[in-house]
Amino acid sequence: IFNPKLTVEELLLTICDEFRIALPPDAGGAVGLGGVKGYVDAINAYLLASHAQGNNNVLVIDEAQNLSAQVLEQPRLLTNLETSERKLLQIILIGQPELRTILARPELEQLAQRVIARYHLGPLSEAETGAYVAHRLSVAGTHAGSPIPLALAPLIHRLTGGVPRRINLLCDRALLGAYVENSAQVTPKILRRAAQEVFAGEPAAARAPLRWPLVAGGVLAGAAISAAAWRAVPHGVAPAPVPVRAQAVAAAAPAGHPVKPVAAVAASAASAASAAAGAAPAPHQPLALATQEEALRELGALWGQQLPAGEPCQGAPKLGLRCYTGRGGVYELRLLDRPAIVALH
């Protein structure tokens, strides 16, 4: 059972559905016995017949911490169904750590006494983290040349604390970063930037200090992509051309600056900017009418950075920023996930 937010009758009916227990129609002709006793009798009859055939029946309830005390009492009552030899139903409750607190309540003491085994799954160790990542990659179909080297296991463990869900998030974003950078493997640099993105709201002490670059370049503003990006673009390296021709530019906020979504600006539709609620202030002039230099400086101004006149990209490194120009389509822009200046051809 994956949705435990049920009433007692709904829980019993779900158990009947999962075990495929046929319910005779009630007096009105509708399927269902219309009452807790009727459901329990049907479950008991099924379990007795199943036991006679030598079967063991197990009921697994996931997210059990969401069960109310009244509903939790019902599984306890189901454990009363037994023969002279053994219980007819084994019940496994799976939940978040608060399930232990719930079972410690005085009103659930009888249920707690029925628990014959408990196990708390803690964070994975460093070795287990490496084995877990290798297993997930193997299931996904990788063989030789893993995109996430085993040598990164200590760093992954340190960034995630060994929590599987956090490992999943971090590795997923790191693989995306390796793809965008056209790298066959995730590097420590890519991994740290992925952690900065997916764990951005957590204390900085838990992660290595990072500095995020602004990446700018291009000609005219055809679109702007929101800036929650994490990828570090290698200086002077452009991705391979794709059939859709569009010169794209992406930008990420420098470290210490709050990330704000940038309004979309279309050369053919001036009203597009008003559609981005809560976006950063619009540039002083339409970017569709700006020169390349002006467009770059306007893009930098959105993040509170004043790029120098002349060649903005040459002065950007002094501000801890870098410029990048590449070719691609809308798909590549979405992967970059940064504000972009786009020249449409």
Secondary structure, 3 states (H helix, E strand, C coil): CCCCCCCHHHHHHHHHHHCCCCCCECCCCCECCCCHHHHHHHHHHHHHHHHHCCCCEEEEECCHHHCCHHHHHHHHHHCCCECCCCECEEEEECCCCHHHHHHCCHHHHHHHHHCCCCCCCCCCCHHHHHHHHHHHHHHHCCCCCCCCCHHHHHHHHHHHCCCHHHHHHHHHHHHHHHHHCCCCCCCHHHHHHHHHHHCCCCCHHHCCCCCCCCEECCCCCCCCCCCCCCCCCCCCCCCCCCCCCEEECCCCCCCCCCCCCCCCCECCEHHHHHHCCCCCCCCCCCHHHCCHHHHHHHHHHCCCCCCCCCCHHHHHHHHCCEECCEECCHHHHHHHCCCCCCEEC
